[in-house]
């Protein structure tokens, strides 16, 4: 059994993201290459985008704090603090509409 404070991790990552040249920071809290599921706390400075990329499997984003926009296939959805977004299959883009921290959970396909 392991226990994490997502709020504390998110605060730390957000401090790093605001000071990073690319406006983001991340820390994997569970999983990795040897697991099907991976959970990563990501922090994004306001205006930072995760460029469009292929969704690697079943995925959700829990917005820990802030506000983000998900774009995929010409559609857009916004998420605010404590919203859970189920990501669509295909290509997605994430934009931080304000300083934001998220928990990205991915179960990779084909494992």
VMD Tcl script that builds the backbone (N, CA, C; Angstrom):
set m [mol new atoms 333]
animate dup $m
set s [atomselect $m all]
$s set {name element resname resid chain x y z} {
  {N N UNK 1 A 0.844 -1.180 0.000}
  {CA C UNK 1 A 0.000 0.000 0.000}
  {C C UNK 1 A 0.887 1.240 0.000}
  {N N UNK 2 A 0.553 2.157 -0.871}
  {CA C UNK 2 A 1.227 3.453 -0.895}
  {C C UNK 2 A 0.158 4.528 -0.841}
  {N N UNK 3 A 0.509 5.659 -0.272}
  {CA C UNK 3 A -0.414 6.783 -0.162}
  {C C UNK 3 A 0.298 8.043 -0.623}
  {N N UNK 4 A -0.409 8.835 -1.429}
  {CA C UNK 4 A 0.150 10.080 -1.948}
  {C C UNK 4 A -0.813 11.224 -1.682}
  {N N UNK 5 A -0.298 12.406 -1.471}
  {CA C UNK 5 A -1.118 13.607 -1.434}
  {C C UNK 5 A -1.041 14.240 -2.809}
  {N N UNK 6 A -2.090 14.055 -3.601}
  {CA C UNK 6 A -2.101 14.652 -4.942}
  {C C UNK 6 A -2.015 16.168 -4.860}
  {N N UNK 7 A -2.649 16.753 -3.846}
  {CA C UNK 7 A -2.611 18.208 -3.702}
  {C C UNK 7 A -1.179 18.695 -3.477}
  {N N UNK 8 A -0.429 18.001 -2.624}
  {CA C UNK 8 A 0.955 18.409 -2.344}
  {C C UNK 8 A 1.836 18.220 -3.571}
  {N N UNK 9 A 1.687 17.088 -4.245}
  {CA C UNK 9 A 2.479 16.846 -5.460}
  {C C UNK 9 A 2.136 17.889 -6.514}
  {N N UNK 10 A 0.849 18.183 -6.664}
  {CA C UNK 10 A 0.415 19.168 -7.662}
  {C C UNK 10 A 0.997 20.549 -7.371}
  {N N UNK 11 A 1.023 20.946 -6.094}
  {CA C UNK 11 A 1.607 22.255 -5.735}
  {C C UNK 11 A 3.082 22.315 -6.113}
  {N N UNK 12 A 3.813 21.248 -5.816}
  {CA C UNK 12 A 5.239 21.204 -6.139}
  {C C UNK 12 A 5.459 21.278 -7.644}
  {N N UNK 13 A 4.704 20.489 -8.391}
  {CA C UNK 13 A 4.865 20.471 -9.847}
  {C C UNK 13 A 4.461 21.805 -10.467}
  {N N UNK 14 A 3.432 22.448 -9.915}
  {CA C UNK 14 A 3.007 23.737 -10.456}
  {C C UNK 14 A 4.073 24.802 -10.245}
  {N N UNK 15 A 4.744 24.781 -9.094}
  {CA C UNK 15 A 5.855 25.721 -8.876}
  {C C UNK 15 A 6.940 25.501 -9.932}
  {N N UNK 16 A 7.244 24.232 -10.213}
  {CA C UNK 16 A 8.255 23.931 -11.223}
  {C C UNK 16 A 7.799 24.359 -12.617}
  {N N UNK 17 A 6.535 24.116 -12.939}
  {CA C UNK 17 A 6.021 24.454 -14.270}
  {C C UNK 17 A 6.082 25.954 -14.536}
  {N N UNK 18 A 5.704 26.734 -13.540}
  {CA C UNK 18 A 5.695 28.196 -13.702}
  {C C UNK 18 A 7.100 28.715 -13.975}
  {N N UNK 19 A 8.114 28.047 -13.428}
  {CA C UNK 19 A 9.495 28.471 -13.625}
  {C C UNK 19 A 10.197 27.784 -14.795}
  {N N UNK 20 A 9.569 26.789 -15.386}
  {CA C UNK 20 A 10.189 26.044 -16.490}
  {C C UNK 20 A 10.020 26.791 -17.812}
  {N N UNK 21 A 11.007 26.674 -18.676}
  {CA C UNK 21 A 10.941 27.365 -19.970}
  {C C UNK 21 A 9.807 26.835 -20.845}
  {N N UNK 22 A 9.441 25.562 -20.691}
  {CA C UNK 22 A 8.349 25.008 -21.498}
  {C C UNK 22 A 6.992 25.094 -20.802}
  {N N UNK 23 A 6.958 25.621 -19.560}
  {CA C UNK 23 A 5.703 25.849 -18.864}
  {C C UNK 23 A 5.023 24.609 -18.317}
  {N N UNK 24 A 5.781 23.530 -18.154}
  {CA C UNK 24 A 5.155 22.315 -17.628}
  {C C UNK 24 A 6.123 21.506 -16.786}
  {N N UNK 25 A 5.529 20.655 -15.945}
  {CA C UNK 25 A 6.300 19.742 -15.107}
  {C C UNK 25 A 5.415 18.533 -14.847}
  {N N UNK 26 A 6.033 17.382 -14.583}
  {CA C UNK 26 A 5.249 16.166 -14.373}
  {C C UNK 26 A 5.989 15.194 -13.470}
  {N N UNK 27 A 5.198 14.376 -12.791}
  {CA C UNK 27 A 5.755 13.314 -11.942}
  {C C UNK 27 A 4.827 12.107 -12.001}
  {N N UNK 28 A 5.357 10.968 -12.401}
  {CA C UNK 28 A 4.575 9.737 -12.394}
  {C C UNK 28 A 4.424 9.270 -10.957}
  {N N UNK 29 A 3.183 9.050 -10.527}
  {CA C UNK 29 A 2.926 8.620 -9.157}
  {C C UNK 29 A 2.592 7.131 -9.085}
  {N N UNK 30 A 2.214 6.548 -10.208}
  {CA C UNK 30 A 1.954 5.108 -10.247}
  {C C UNK 30 A 2.196 4.596 -11.656}
  {N N UNK 31 A 2.752 3.386 -11.728}
  {CA C UNK 31 A 2.917 2.724 -13.020}
  {C C UNK 31 A 4.241 3.047 -13.671}
  {N N UNK 32 A 4.271 2.776 -14.935}
  {CA C UNK 32 A 5.483 2.943 -15.713}
  {C C UNK 32 A 5.478 1.928 -16.832}
  {N N UNK 33 A 6.616 1.690 -17.427}
  {CA C UNK 33 A 6.713 0.800 -18.589}
  {C C UNK 33 A 6.307 -0.628 -18.284}
  {N N UNK 34 A 6.487 -1.058 -17.046}
  {CA C UNK 34 A 6.171 -2.440 -16.697}
  {C C UNK 34 A 4.702 -2.632 -16.311}
  {N N UNK 35 A 3.901 -1.578 -16.308}
  {CA C UNK 35 A 2.483 -1.642 -15.938}
  {C C UNK 35 A 1.598 -1.273 -17.121}
  {N N UNK 36 A 0.359 -1.722 -17.067}
  {CA C UNK 36 A -0.632 -1.321 -18.070}
  {C C UNK 36 A -1.092 0.102 -17.782}
  {N N UNK 37 A -1.306 0.417 -16.501}
  {CA C UNK 37 A -1.800 1.740 -16.130}
  {C C UNK 37 A -0.655 2.616 -15.642}
  {N N UNK 38 A -0.745 3.875 -16.006}
  {CA C UNK 38 A 0.200 4.882 -15.518}
  {C C UNK 38 A -0.603 6.097 -15.087}
  {N N UNK 39 A -0.244 6.648 -13.923}
  {CA C UNK 39 A -0.875 7.866 -13.454}
  {C C UNK 39 A 0.216 8.909 -13.220}
  {N N UNK 40 A 0.008 10.070 -13.823}
  {CA C UNK 40 A 1.004 11.135 -13.790}
  {C C UNK 40 A 0.351 12.443 -13.387}
  {N N UNK 41 A 0.937 13.106 -12.388}
  {CA C UNK 41 A 0.508 14.458 -12.038}
  {C C UNK 41 A 1.273 15.399 -12.961}
  {N N UNK 42 A 0.524 16.216 -13.682}
  {CA C UNK 42 A 1.125 17.187 -14.591}
  {C C UNK 42 A 0.677 18.582 -14.177}
  {N N UNK 43 A 1.584 19.520 -14.305}
  {CA C UNK 43 A 1.276 20.916 -14.019}
  {C C UNK 43 A 1.604 21.738 -15.252}
  {N N UNK 44 A 0.724 22.685 -15.551}
  {CA C UNK 44 A 0.875 23.515 -16.751}
  {C C UNK 44 A 0.699 24.978 -16.392}
  {N N UNK 45 A 1.649 25.796 -16.790}
  {CA C UNK 45 A 1.512 27.241 -16.625}
  {C C UNK 45 A 0.414 27.731 -17.573}
  {N N UNK 46 A -0.183 28.840 -17.233}
  {CA C UNK 46 A -1.257 29.405 -18.056}
  {C C UNK 46 A -0.785 29.573 -19.507}
  {N N UNK 47 A -1.621 29.110 -20.451}
  {CA C UNK 47 A -1.318 29.244 -21.870}
  {C C UNK 47 A -0.482 28.113 -22.447}
  {N N UNK 48 A 0.018 27.220 -21.597}
  {CA C UNK 48 A 0.830 26.099 -22.074}
  {C C UNK 48 A -0.048 25.076 -22.776}
  {N N UNK 49 A 0.456 24.540 -23.878}
  {CA C UNK 49 A -0.262 23.505 -24.626}
  {C C UNK 49 A 0.564 22.228 -24.672}
  {N N UNK 50 A -0.127 21.120 -24.515}
  {CA C UNK 50 A 0.463 19.831 -24.855}
  {C C UNK 50 A 0.004 19.592 -26.276}
  {N N UNK 51 A 0.925 19.716 -27.209}
  {CA C UNK 51 A 0.574 19.640 -28.618}
  {C C UNK 51 A -0.189 18.368 -28.939}
  {N N UNK 52 A -0.965 18.423 -30.000}
  {CA C UNK 52 A -1.782 17.290 -30.410}
  {C C UNK 52 A -0.935 16.026 -30.505}
  {N N UNK 53 A -1.433 14.969 -29.875}
  {CA C UNK 53 A -0.722 13.694 -29.855}
  {C C UNK 53 A -1.749 12.568 -29.794}
  {N N UNK 54 A -1.324 11.383 -30.116}
  {CA C UNK 54 A -2.206 10.222 -30.120}
  {C C UNK 54 A -2.462 9.762 -28.691}
  {N N UNK 55 A -3.730 9.548 -28.361}
  {CA C UNK 55 A -4.091 8.984 -27.068}
  {C C UNK 55 A -3.613 7.530 -27.068}
  {N N UNK 56 A -2.733 7.138 -26.132}
  {CA C UNK 56 A -2.127 5.808 -26.172}
  {C C UNK 56 A -3.013 4.680 -25.662}
  {N N UNK 57 A -4.207 4.988 -25.176}
  {CA C UNK 57 A -5.097 3.951 -24.650}
  {C C UNK 57 A -6.280 4.591 -23.968}
  {N N UNK 58 A -6.948 3.838 -23.096}
  {CA C UNK 58 A -8.035 4.422 -22.324}
  {C C UNK 58 A -7.422 5.425 -21.350}
  {N N UNK 59 A -7.992 6.628 -21.312}
  {CA C UNK 59 A -7.370 7.673 -20.502}
  {C C UNK 59 A -8.404 8.618 -19.912}
  {N N UNK 60 A -8.075 9.122 -18.722}
  {CA C UNK 60 A -8.881 10.149 -18.071}
  {C C UNK 60 A -7.965 11.239 -17.557}
  {N N UNK 61 A -8.541 12.410 -17.380}
  {CA C UNK 61 A -7.853 13.516 -16.721}
  {C C UNK 61 A -8.738 13.986 -15.581}
  {N N UNK 62 A -8.160 13.995 -14.378}
  {CA C UNK 62 A -8.795 14.605 -13.221}
  {C C UNK 62 A -8.141 15.969 -13.059}
  {N N UNK 63 A -8.927 17.030 -13.144}
  {CA C UNK 63 A -8.388 18.372 -12.954}
  {C C UNK 63 A -8.269 18.596 -11.445}
  {N N UNK 64 A -7.036 18.661 -10.964}
  {CA C UNK 64 A -6.800 18.882 -9.538}
  {C C UNK 64 A -7.056 20.340 -9.195}
  {N N UNK 65 A -6.525 21.227 -10.038}
  {CA C UNK 65 A -6.752 22.664 -9.848}
  {C C UNK 65 A -6.653 23.363 -11.190}
  {N N UNK 66 A -7.287 24.524 -11.279}
  {CA C UNK 66 A -7.203 25.314 -12.496}
  {C C UNK 66 A -8.298 25.002 -13.496}
  {N N UNK 67 A -7.995 25.295 -14.770}
  {CA C UNK 67 A -8.970 25.121 -15.857}
  {C C UNK 67 A -8.214 24.777 -17.124}
  {N N UNK 68 A -8.657 23.721 -17.818}
  {CA C UNK 68 A -8.006 23.272 -19.047}
  {C C UNK 68 A -9.033 23.111 -20.162}
  {N N UNK 69 A -8.517 23.013 -21.376}
  {CA C UNK 69 A -9.352 22.705 -22.542}
  {C C UNK 69 A -8.750 21.489 -23.235}
  {N N UNK 70 A -9.601 20.526 -23.563}
  {CA C UNK 70 A -9.212 19.363 -24.348}
  {C C UNK 70 A -9.775 19.560 -25.742}
  {N N UNK 71 A -8.951 19.356 -26.766}
  {CA C UNK 71 A -9.398 19.444 -28.157}
  {C C UNK 71 A -9.124 18.126 -28.845}
  {N N UNK 72 A -10.105 17.683 -29.639}
  {CA C UNK 72 A -9.943 16.440 -30.392}
  {C C UNK 72 A -10.959 16.408 -31.526}
  {N N UNK 73 A -10.490 16.142 -32.717}
  {CA C UNK 73 A -11.388 15.977 -33.853}
  {C C UNK 73 A -12.317 17.150 -34.088}
  {N N UNK 74 A -11.858 18.361 -33.868}
  {CA C UNK 74 A -12.677 19.548 -34.088}
  {C C UNK 74 A -13.618 19.884 -32.939}
  {N N UNK 75 A -13.631 19.079 -31.884}
  {CA C UNK 75 A -14.471 19.353 -30.726}
  {C C UNK 75 A -13.601 19.803 -29.558}
  {N N UNK 76 A -14.222 20.526 -28.621}
  {CA C UNK 76 A -13.501 21.008 -27.442}
  {C C UNK 76 A -14.353 20.817 -26.194}
  {N N UNK 77 A -13.668 20.536 -25.078}
  {CA C UNK 77 A -14.314 20.407 -23.784}
  {C C UNK 77 A -13.454 21.120 -22.769}
  {N N UNK 78 A -14.091 21.773 -21.794}
  {CA C UNK 78 A -13.348 22.415 -20.718}
  {C C UNK 78 A -13.525 21.627 -19.433}
  {N N UNK 79 A -12.479 21.640 -18.618}
  {CA C UNK 79 A -12.526 21.017 -17.311}
  {C C UNK 79 A -12.012 21.991 -16.276}
  {N N UNK 80 A -12.666 21.987 -15.138}
  {CA C UNK 80 A -12.281 22.845 -14.015}
  {C C UNK 80 A -11.922 21.979 -12.823}
  {N N UNK 81 A -11.420 22.608 -11.797}
  {CA C UNK 81 A -11.012 21.921 -10.582}
  {C C UNK 81 A -12.035 20.861 -10.162}
  {N N UNK 82 A -11.544 19.633 -9.974}
  {CA C UNK 82 A -12.297 18.458 -9.532}
  {C C UNK 82 A -13.160 17.814 -10.617}
  {N N UNK 83 A -13.074 18.274 -11.867}
  {CA C UNK 83 A -13.769 17.608 -12.973}
  {C C UNK 83 A -12.961 16.400 -13.418}
  {N N UNK 84 A -13.659 15.345 -13.811}
  {CA C UNK 84 A -13.035 14.162 -14.397}
  {C C UNK 84 A -13.447 14.104 -15.853}
  {N N UNK 85 A -12.468 14.119 -16.745}
  {CA C UNK 85 A -12.711 14.086 -18.185}
  {C C UNK 85 A -12.260 12.743 -18.742}
  {N N UNK 86 A -13.153 12.047 -19.434}
  {CA C UNK 86 A -12.804 10.800 -20.106}
  {C C UNK 86 A -12.363 11.189 -21.507}
  {N N UNK 87 A -11.105 10.900 -21.835}
  {CA C UNK 87 A -10.547 11.346 -23.108}
  {C C UNK 87 A -11.036 10.481 -24.258}
  {N N UNK 88 A -11.301 11.115 -25.399}
  {CA C UNK 88 A -11.730 10.354 -26.576}
  {C C UNK 88 A -10.552 9.605 -27.195}
  {N N UNK 89 A -10.864 8.572 -27.969}
  {CA C UNK 89 A -9.825 7.896 -28.747}
  {C C UNK 89 A -9.333 8.850 -29.822}
  {N N UNK 90 A -8.132 8.654 -30.283}
  {CA C UNK 90 A -7.592 9.484 -31.356}
  {C C UNK 90 A -6.638 10.532 -30.832}
  {N N UNK 91 A -6.504 11.590 -31.615}
  {CA C UNK 91 A -5.543 12.641 -31.291}
  {C C UNK 91 A -6.186 13.666 -30.365}
  {N N UNK 92 A -5.409 14.103 -29.361}
  {CA C UNK 92 A -5.904 15.095 -28.406}
  {C C UNK 92 A -4.857 16.183 -28.183}
  {N N UNK 93 A -5.338 17.333 -27.755}
  {CA C UNK 93 A -4.479 18.450 -27.363}
  {C C UNK 93 A -5.016 18.983 -26.042}
  {N N UNK 94 A -4.124 19.365 -25.151}
  {CA C UNK 94 A -4.505 19.925 -23.850}
  {C C UNK 94 A -3.945 21.339 -23.761}
  {N N UNK 95 A -4.790 22.288 -23.366}
  {CA C UNK 95 A -4.380 23.680 -23.200}
  {C C UNK 95 A -4.748 24.135 -21.798}
  {N N UNK 96 A -3.804 24.756 -21.099}
  {CA C UNK 96 A -4.069 25.313 -19.773}
  {C C UNK 96 A -4.629 26.722 -19.938}
  {N N UNK 97 A -5.881 26.903 -19.555}
  {CA C UNK 97 A -6.519 28.214 -19.652}
  {C C UNK 97 A -6.122 29.102 -18.475}
  {N N UNK 98 A -5.618 28.478 -17.418}
  {CA C UNK 98 A -5.019 29.165 -16.272}
  {C C UNK 98 A -4.019 28.186 -15.671}
  {N N UNK 99 A -3.237 28.607 -14.687}
  {CA C UNK 99 A -2.311 27.667 -14.052}
  {C C UNK 99 A -3.115 26.467 -13.591}
  {N N UNK 100 A -2.684 25.272 -14.000}
  {CA C UNK 100 A -3.486 24.075 -13.760}
  {C C UNK 100 A -2.628 22.887 -13.389}
  {N N UNK 101 A -3.224 21.998 -12.601}
  {CA C UNK 101 A -2.594 20.718 -12.311}
  {C C UNK 101 A -3.636 19.630 -12.579}
  {N N UNK 102 A -3.162 18.525 -13.143}
  {CA C UNK 102 A -4.058 17.436 -13.531}
  {C C UNK 102 A -3.453 16.096 -13.137}
  {N N UNK 103 A -4.304 15.097 -13.016}
  {CA C UNK 103 A -3.856 13.726 -12.862}
  {C C UNK 103 A -4.272 13.005 -14.144}
  {N N UNK 104 A -3.280 12.624 -14.949}
  {CA C UNK 104 A -3.528 11.887 -16.178}
  {C C UNK 104 A -3.397 10.405 -15.867}
  {N N UNK 105 A -4.453 9.638 -16.121}
  {CA C UNK 105 A -4.458 8.196 -15.918}
  {C C UNK 105 A -4.630 7.536 -17.275}
  {N N UNK 106 A -3.702 6.624 -17.637}
  {CA C UNK 106 A -3.737 5.958 -18.932}
  {C C UNK 106 A -3.555 4.460 -18.742}
  {N N UNK 107 A -4.454 3.701 -19.346}
  {CA C UNK 107 A -4.303 2.255 -19.445}
  {C C UNK 107 A -3.956 1.984 -20.913}
  {N N UNK 108 A -2.703 1.604 -21.161}
  {CA C UNK 108 A -2.208 1.440 -22.526}
  {C C UNK 108 A -2.895 0.278 -23.226}
  {N N UNK 109 A -3.271 0.479 -24.471}
  {CA C UNK 109 A -3.864 -0.572 -25.283}
  {C C UNK 109 A -2.806 -1.595 -25.668}
  {N N UNK 110 A -3.245 -2.838 -25.890}
  {CA C UNK 110 A -2.347 -3.847 -26.407}
  {C C UNK 110 A -1.426 -4.452 -25.394}
  {N N UNK 111 A -1.745 -4.342 -24.117}
  {CA C UNK 111 A -0.894 -4.918 -23.072}
  {C C UNK 111 A -1.577 -6.084 -22.424}
}
mol reanalyze $m
mol bondsrecalc $m
mol representation Tube
mol addrep $m
